[in-house]
Amino acid sequence: MTNGSEITLKDWFVVYPHMNLTSPPEGWNAYLIYWPEKFNLTVPCSMGGFTMALVGRESGESFYQAVLRNETPPKHTRDCWGEGNGRWLELPPGKAYFAVQFIPTANATWKLTVLTPTKTWTDFRDYHIFFETPVELKATCTCPIDTLAERFEASIKAQSFEETELWATPEGNDCFKPLSVKLYRRGDDYLYVEFARVKGLDLVRVLMILGEDEGVVKAYAEGFTAVGGEG
């Protein structure tokens, strides 16, 4: 994503089942669905992002890398953890709903790469499941991000979720500053919500993980958090 500051954010995340590349990845399914709307968890003023549902009956791995690139010569790329190789973490079996959404914080014209899926599922060996389309989008939402986060939390609690203890206090890194990071519970359901400001861009990244097992939600949240991770 790029706005008038000529800085590009690349937010790259992948799930890998443990498998032989010549055989099907048995025990794993991924579905590209917009689940926040289904569960009434739509982030206010979001201008898009990526959502999916993952079902793993065996363990797997997550890979996450975020990079900020200065597009003004001399061009310079900065990995958010300073290592240049992203972050790998083990994922336990279980089901998780995963979403990354972006909120603009100032009036600006954005250049986005829209990924349109060619099918609603993946077998994890096919990397050509999207059409890439460059678009420009004018963002006009200038609501204070604290207000948006409070509105979103109120909508979460209106669905009988209650805030519960988070396993760690998040810290920032070279690309992101944590604004609000919380864990909610409703019966057996756990919901992780992370608001993080992108440094150098008028943009906030929102990560949401929903699942029926706290350990699964924790693993996905740690795998794809924008803050507090090591390369």
C-alpha positions as CSV (number, residue, x, y, z in Angstrom):
1,M,0.0,0.0,0.0
2,T,1.3,3.4,-0.9
3,N,0.0,6.9,-0.2
4,G,1.4,10.4,-0.9
5,S,4.5,9.8,1.3
6,E,5.7,7.3,-1.4
7,I,6.3,4.6,1.2
8,T,5.0,1.1,0.3
9,L,3.9,-1.5,2.9
10,K,4.1,-5.2,1.9
11,D,2.3,-7.4,4.4
12,W,3.0,-11.0,3.5
13,F,1.6,-14.0,5.4
14,V,1.4,-17.7,4.5
15,V,0.4,-21.0,6.2
16,Y,2.3,-24.1,5.3
17,P,1.1,-27.6,6.3
18,H,3.8,-30.2,6.9
19,M,3.7,-32.2,3.6
20,N,5.5,-33.9,0.9
21,L,5.3,-31.6,-2.2
22,T,4.4,-34.6,-4.3
23,S,1.4,-35.6,-2.2
24,P,-1.8,-33.8,-1.1
25,P,-1.6,-31.8,2.2
26,E,-4.0,-34.1,4.0
27,G,-5.5,-32.6,7.1
28,W,-5.6,-29.0,6.0
29,N,-8.1,-26.8,4.3
30,A,-8.2,-23.0,3.7
31,Y,-11.2,-21.0,2.6
32,L,-11.1,-17.5,1.3
33,I,-14.2,-16.0,2.8
34,Y,-15.1,-12.6,4.3
35,W,-16.0,-13.9,7.7
36,P,-16.0,-10.6,9.7
37,E,-19.3,-9.6,8.0
38,K,-20.7,-13.1,8.8
39,F,-20.0,-12.7,12.5
40,N,-20.8,-8.9,12.7
41,L,-17.1,-8.1,13.3
42,T,-16.6,-5.6,10.5
43,V,-13.9,-3.0,11.3
44,P,-15.2,0.5,11.0
45,C,-13.8,2.6,8.1
46,S,-11.7,-0.3,6.8
47,M,-10.6,0.1,3.1
48,G,-9.9,-3.6,2.7
49,G,-7.5,-6.3,3.6
50,F,-7.5,-10.1,3.6
51,T,-9.6,-12.7,5.4
52,M,-9.7,-16.5,5.4
53,A,-10.7,-19.5,7.5
54,L,-8.2,-22.3,8.2
55,V,-8.8,-25.8,9.4
56,G,-5.8,-27.9,10.4
57,R,-6.1,-31.5,11.7
58,E,-2.4,-31.7,11.9
59,S,0.3,-29.2,12.9
60,G,1.7,-26.7,10.4
61,E,3.8,-23.5,10.2
62,S,3.1,-19.8,9.8
63,F,5.3,-17.4,7.9
64,Y,4.9,-13.6,8.2
65,Q,7.0,-10.8,6.8
66,A,6.2,-7.1,6.8
67,V,8.4,-4.6,4.8
68,L,8.3,-0.8,4.4
69,R,9.9,0.4,1.2
70,N,10.9,4.1,0.6
71,E,10.0,4.6,-3.1
72,T,12.0,7.9,-3.4
73,P,15.5,7.4,-4.8
74,P,17.7,6.2,-3.4
75,K,15.1,3.5,-2.7
76,H,15.5,1.7,0.6
77,T,13.7,-1.4,2.0
78,R,13.3,-1.9,5.8
79,D,12.3,-5.3,7.2
80,C,10.1,-4.7,10.3
81,W,12.3,-7.0,12.5
82,G,15.6,-6.1,10.9
83,E,16.5,-9.6,9.8
84,G,15.2,-9.6,6.3
85,N,13.8,-13.2,6.5
86,G,10.4,-12.9,8.2
87,R,9.1,-15.0,11.1
88,W,8.4,-18.7,11.2
89,L,6.2,-20.2,14.0
90,E,4.6,-23.6,14.6
91,L,0.8,-23.8,14.3
92,P,-1.2,-26.4,16.3
93,P,-4.1,-28.3,14.8
94,G,-7.4,-26.5,15.0
95,K,-9.7,-24.1,13.3
96,A,-9.1,-20.3,13.1
97,Y,-10.6,-17.4,11.3
98,F,-7.9,-14.9,10.3
99,A,-8.2,-11.3,9.0
100,V,-6.0,-8.3,8.4
101,Q,-7.8,-5.0,7.7
102,F,-6.4,-1.5,7.0
103,I,-7.8,1.8,8.2
104,P,-6.7,5.1,6.6
105,T,-6.2,7.9,9.1
106,A,-6.1,10.9,6.8
107,N,-7.5,12.0,3.4
108,A,-5.2,10.5,0.8
109,T,-5.2,8.6,-2.5
110,W,-3.8,5.1,-2.1
111,K,-2.3,2.7,-4.7
112,L,-3.4,-0.8,-3.7
113,T,-2.9,-4.2,-5.2
114,V,-6.2,-6.1,-5.1
115,L,-6.0,-9.9,-4.9
116,T,-9.0,-11.5,-6.5
117,P,-9.2,-15.3,-5.7
118,T,-9.6,-17.6,-8.7
119,K,-11.3,-20.1,-6.3
120,T,-12.5,-20.2,-2.7
121,W,-10.0,-22.7,-1.4
122,T,-6.4,-23.7,-1.9
123,D,-4.5,-27.0,-1.8
124,F,-1.4,-25.2,-0.5
125,R,0.7,-26.2,-3.6
126,D,-0.9,-23.8,-6.0
127,Y,0.5,-20.3,-5.6
128,H,-1.5,-18.9,-8.5
129,I,-4.9,-18.6,-6.9
130,F,-5.2,-14.8,-7.3
131,F,-5.5,-12.2,-10.0
132,E,-3.5,-9.1,-9.1
133,T,-5.1,-5.8,-10.0
134,P,-3.6,-2.4,-9.2
135,V,-6.2,0.2,-8.2
136,E,-6.2,3.7,-6.8
137,L,-8.6,4.5,-3.9
138,K,-9.4,7.8,-2.3
139,A,-9.7,7.5,1.5
140,T,-11.8,10.1,3.2
141,C,-12.3,8.6,6.7
142,T,-10.6,10.8,9.3
143,C,-12.3,9.6,12.5
144,P,-9.8,9.5,15.4
145,I,-8.5,5.9,15.6
146,D,-9.1,5.8,19.3
147,T,-12.8,6.5,18.6
148,L,-12.9,3.7,16.0
149,A,-11.3,1.2,18.3
150,E,-13.8,2.1,21.1
151,R,-16.7,1.7,18.6
152,F,-15.4,-1.7,17.5
153,E,-14.8,-2.8,21.1
154,A,-18.4,-1.8,22.0
155,S,-19.7,-3.9,19.0
156,I,-17.6,-6.8,20.2
157,K,-19.0,-6.6,23.8
158,A,-22.5,-6.2,22.5
159,Q,-22.1,-9.8,21.2
160,S,-21.4,-11.0,24.7
161,F,-17.6,-11.1,24.4
162,E,-15.8,-10.1,27.5
163,E,-12.2,-8.9,27.7
164,T,-9.8,-11.5,29.2
165,E,-6.1,-11.5,30.2
166,L,-3.6,-11.3,27.3
167,W,-0.6,-13.6,27.5
168,A,2.0,-10.8,26.9
169,T,2.3,-7.1,26.6
170,P,3.0,-6.1,23.0
171,E,5.9,-4.0,22.0
172,G,6.6,-2.0,18.8
173,N,9.2,-2.5,16.1
174,D,10.7,-0.7,13.2
175,C,7.4,-0.6,11.2
176,F,4.5,-0.7,13.7
177,K,3.4,0.9,16.9
178,P,0.8,-0.9,19.0
179,L,-2.3,1.1,19.7
180,S,-4.7,-1.4,21.2
181,V,-4.1,-5.2,21.6
182,K,-6.8,-7.2,23.4
183,L,-8.2,-10.7,23.9
184,Y,-11.9,-11.4,24.3
185,R,-13.8,-14.5,25.3
186,R,-17.3,-15.7,24.9
187,G,-17.8,-19.3,26.2
188,D,-15.4,-21.4,24.2
189,D,-14.7,-18.7,21.6
190,Y,-11.6,-16.5,21.8
191,L,-11.1,-13.3,19.7
192,Y,-7.8,-11.5,19.4
193,V,-7.9,-7.9,18.1
194,E,-4.8,-5.8,17.4
195,F,-4.7,-2.2,16.2
196,A,-1.2,-1.1,15.1
197,R,-0.1,2.2,13.5
198,V,2.1,1.8,10.4
199,K,5.1,4.1,10.9
200,G,5.5,6.6,8.0
201,L,2.0,6.0,6.6
202,D,-1.4,7.4,7.5
203,L,-2.5,3.8,8.1
204,V,-3.5,1.5,10.9
205,R,-3.3,-2.3,10.5
206,V,-6.0,-4.4,12.3
207,L,-5.4,-8.1,13.0
208,M,-8.2,-10.3,14.1
209,I,-8.1,-14.0,15.0
210,L,-11.2,-15.9,16.1
211,G,-11.3,-19.5,17.2
212,E,-12.7,-22.0,19.7
213,D,-9.4,-22.9,21.4
214,E,-7.2,-20.3,23.2
215,G,-4.0,-22.1,22.2
216,V,-4.9,-22.0,18.5
217,V,-5.8,-18.3,18.7
218,K,-2.6,-17.5,20.6
219,A,-0.5,-19.4,18.0
220,Y,-2.1,-17.6,15.1
221,A,-2.0,-14.2,16.8
222,E,1.8,-14.6,17.6
223,G,2.4,-15.8,14.1
224,F,0.8,-12.8,12.3
225,T,1.1,-10.0,14.9
226,A,2.6,-6.8,13.5
227,V,4.2,-6.0,16.9
228,G,6.3,-7.7,19.5
229,G,7.8,-10.3,17.2
230,E,11.3,-11.4,16.5
231,G,12.6,-12.2,13.0
